[in-house]
Amino acid sequence: MKLPVKLLLAAALTSSLASCGPDGSSTSSGKPVTLFQWEDYMDPPFLADYEKTYNEKPNVTIFADEDEAFAKMRAGYKPDVMGPCYYEFPRWKEAGLLQPIDTRRLRNWNRISPTLRNMPGIDAGDGKVWFVPHYWGNTSITFRTDLAPEYVKSQSWNILFDPKYAGRVAVLDGVDDTIPFIAKMIGVDAYNMTPAQYEQVKAKLRALVKQTRLISSDDTTLTQGLASGEIVAAMSWRVVYKTLHAEGKPVAYMNPPGGMFTYVCGLVMHKDPSDEAKALALIDSSIADDAAVYTIEHIGDEPANEEGLKKVPDDTFAKLGLTRDVETFLKGGIFQLRLKDKDKIVNDWTEIRAGL
């Protein structure tokens, strides 16, 4: 079938745009790149600029936690852009899965908070980084204030072990959240455990498994469980609280003495991307201003793009109990770091969950 001249010209223009990166460089593939990311961070606002530039949607694949993602990539899966947190990306780098990202090819790099742009260990030299900060947030407990009213004024993570709520609590399945969380409860530094202390943590984890109804990192599952009252308290990220609070559910997000756990997550590029220019455009799209506003207003985390935050009114921060100042935020909690002997911890947690 012959096409009208106008349509042929339009098709040629689209093809030309799709073969050039946002900086005008040529690309190596006509296919969309793949984003391997947490569920909430592949929503349309994070992909919008990429789609405008290339007139195509990127491929997206969800991972439930970084250990699952790491295992899948070591087994041969090759996405283009991935979304690990700061405590995890060094393991991926050491495994030879990453290549540095040229920040000079990111329009939004300088919109990121200087505190985050200068995080130790992300610099790769010559204007490149291993890790582009994307957002920051908390791990704590979302709980039903009407079902556990005694914890409203006396907030404590011990709700997970309260006999009254046995079988009605939930925890995350990733070791980077659950192990430091439980270690902190018994006075152990998860990042500097002695063998004896680690045995204490494992014993507490076995007791925890007996208390739980769910062990899951799926935000939707945790949100639904809390909404129905099936779950009274769940270890969660702030998005679970944000969703339920917006629905008018009687919930609170615990900030016990000593503070919550805090984290920074970001974006990295595979060592062998199918199309480097498109991969960079996808990273840039994820940290754009509109994506930053969506991050706090719809997810409840705070974006690394501090310039984008200027569009967000103060009452949004107040409702979420957040601050605009990243330094204050990170100093106000327990910053999540890299676990030592992580492969062993992952194996042990898997066995404990299985009742072994």
N, C-alpha and C positions, 0 to 999 in steps of 0.2 A: 504494500500500500504506500502510495506517495503522500508525503506530508506537505502542507502549505509552507511557503518560503519562511513566513514568520515563525512557524513552529520549528522549522529546521534551524533557524538562527538562534532561537531560544534554547534548543537542545544543545547546540554547539557552545553557547555561553555557559550553560550549566555544567557541561563537561569540562570546560576550561577552568571554571571556578573550583570544581571538585578536584582538579589536578594540581592546585596550588595551595600552599599553606597560607595562614593569615599574614605571614611576613613576606609572601611572594615567592618563597622557595618551592621548587618542584617536589612532588611527592612520588612515592614508589608504588602506590597501589590505588586502584579505584574502588576498593572495598572499605566499608566502615571499620574503624578500630573497635576494640573490645575493652570495656570497663569492668573490672573485677572488684566489687565494692560491697560494703554494708548495705542492707536493704534501703534504709532511709535516704542514702546519699546517691541514689540513681534516679531520683524524682525529676520531672521535666525541667525545673529551674536550673539544675546543675548541667543540663545538656543543651540548653537553649542556644547559647552562643555558638557552640559547635554545629548545631543543626542549621543555623542561619548561614554560617560560613560555607558549609559543604553541601547543604541541601540534602541531607541524609541523617538518619538516626544512628547513633553508635550502637553496637551490640552491648548488652549488659548481662552480667552474670553475678548472682548474689552469693556471698559466703556468710555462713552463720557465725564463724569466728576465725581468727587468723591462723590457728593451728590447722584447721581444715583447709584453708587457702594455701598455706605453705606446703602441706602434704600433696595437694592436687598439683601445684606447680612443679614440685620435685619429681612428680610422676610423669611430667611431660606437658601439662596444660600451659599454653602460652598466650595469656592476655596481653594487652598493650599497656594499660594503666591500671594500677592497683591502689587500694586505700587502707594500708595498715596504720596502726598507731605508732607513736614515737618509740615506745618500748620494744616494738616488734621489728621495725624495719632493719636494724642491724643484722638480725639473723638472716633475713632475706638477702641482704648485701653480701654477707660472708658466704652464703651458699651460691654466690655467683649469678643471682637472678636479676640483678638491677644494673642499669647504666645511669650515669649522672644526667641531670636535667639542666639545660642551659637557661638560666633565669633571664638572660637578655632577650630571649624569644618568648617571654611571657609578659603580656601587656599589664597584667594585674599583680606582678611580683612586688612592686614597691608599694602597693596598697595594703600588703600584709604587715601586721604589727612588727616593728623592729625587734621586739623581745622574742618573737617566734622565728623571725628570719635569722636570728643569731643563736639559735639553740645549739648547744654543743653536739658535735658529731655529724651535723647535716652537711657541712661545707665539703665540696669535692674539688675546690680550687678552680682558678680561671673563670670565675663567674658562674660556676655550676654547683648544684646541690644534689644530694642523694634523695632528699625528702622535702616536699613542698608542704608546709603547714596548711591545713584546710579548716579545722575547727577544733574547739576545746570544750570539755564538759566534765560531768561527774558520774561516778558510780556510788549509789547509796541504796536506800530502801524506800520504795513507794508503799504506803500502807493505807488501809481504810480507817479513817478516823472514827467512823460510827461503829465499826466492828471491834476495834481495839482502842477505845478512848483513853485507856490508862497510859498509852504511849504518846499522847498529844503533848503533854507538858513535861514528860520525862522520856525524851527520845533516846532510844537505845537499840543497837543492832541485835541485842539479846532476844528481841522478839522472834528471831528465827529459831530459837531454842526453847521458847516458852511452851510448857506442856499443854497449855490451853489451846494452842494453835497448831498442835501436831497434825500433820497432813493437810495443812492449809497455808503453807508458805512455799515460796519458790526461790530458786537461785539461778544465776547465770551458769552456763556450762563451760565457758572459757576459763582456763587456769589463770590468765593474767588479771582477771577480776576476782574470782572466787578465792583463790589461794591467799593473796595479800589481805583480802577482806577478813577471812576467818583467822589468819595469823594475827592480824591486828587485834581481834577480839580477845585473844589469849595472851597478849603482850609480847608477841614475837615479831621481829622485823623480817618479813618474807624475803627481803633482798639480801639478807646476811644471816641466814639460818645455819645453826650448827646441826649436825646429824641428829642429835637428841631433840632439838627443837622441831626439826622437821617431822620426827615421829609423833611429837605432840600435836602438830598441825594435822597429820594424817588421822590421828585418833579423833580429833574434833570433826574432821570431814566425814568420817564414818557415822558419827552421831548426827551430823547434819543431814546426811542422805536419808536416815530413818525419819526425820522430821518433815521432809519435803513432799509436796504433791507434784511439783514440776521442777525439772532441771532443764532450762531452756534459755536461749538468747534471742528467741523470736519475740519481737516487741508486740506483735498483734496477739499472740497467745497469752502473754503476760497481762496485756491490757484487758483482754476479754475475761480472763480469770478474775482479775480484781474488780472489774465492772459487775460481774455476776455475783460476787461474794464467795465464789468457790475458793479464791485465794484471799487471805487477809493481808499478807505482806509479801512483797517480792523484791529481791535484789534486782536493781534495774538501772538503766541509764535514764536521764532526765526526760526523754521523749515519752516514756510511759506515763509519768506524772503529768507532763504537759498535755497529753491527749485526754486523759481522764479529767483533769482540772477544767479543760475547755468544754467538756461535756457536762460539767456541773456535778461530777461525782464527788463525794466527801473523801478526799485523799490529801495526804501530806507527803512531802519528800524530806526524809530525815537529815538533819544536820546536827549530829550528836557531838558531845565534847570531843575535841581532837580533830573535828572536821571530817568532811567527806573525802573520798578518793577523787583525784583529778587526773585528767589525761589530755594529751594533744594528739589528734590524728591527722593524717596527711595523705599525700599522693606521691607515688613513685612510678617510674617507668621501667618496663621490662628490658632486659639487656638486648633483646632482639625484637624490637617493635615491628609490626607489619608495615607501619607508615609513621615515621618519626614526627613529621610536621602535623599530622592529624592527632597523634598522641599528645603533643604539646598543646594543640588547640583544645583538646578535651580537658586537660589539666587547667588551662586558662579559663575555660568555660565554667569549671567547677568552683573557681574562686572569684568569679565575677560579682559585681555589686548586687544584682538581683538575687543571685544564689545566696549571698551573705544575708540579705534580709529574710529570705525564706528559711534559712537555717535557724535563726532565733525565733521567728514568728510561728513556724509550723513544726519544728523539731524540738526546740528548747535548748539546743547547744548554742555556743557562740562562735561566729565565724572568725577565721584568722584575718580576713579582710576588714581592718578596722575603719577604713574609709567608708565602706558600705554601711557600717553600723551607725554612721552619722544620720542616716535616714530614718532610724528607728526611734520612736518616742521613749522618753524615760519611763513611762508607766509600764511598758512592755518588760523592761528589766525588773522593775519593782514587783510585778506579778509573779515573775519567775524566781525572785530572790537572787538575781544576778547583778554583776557590776560591769561597767564598760571597760574597766582597767584589767588587762590580762595579768599583769604582775601581781596585783592584789588578789586576783582569783587564784592563781597558781600557788601563791604563798599561803592561802587560807585553807588549804587541805593537804592531803597526803598524795604527793605526785607519784603516779605509777611509773615504775622503772622496769628494766629488763630482769626477768627471773634467771637465776643461775641454774644450770642443769635442767633446762626447761623440758627437753625430750623425756627425761626420767619423770619429771613432775606430771607431764601429760599422760604418760603410761600409767603412773600410780593413780591419778584421778580417774582415769577410765576404768581401772580395776575396782576402785572404791565404789564408783557409781554402779558397777555391775554386781556389787555385793561380795567381791572377793577379798 
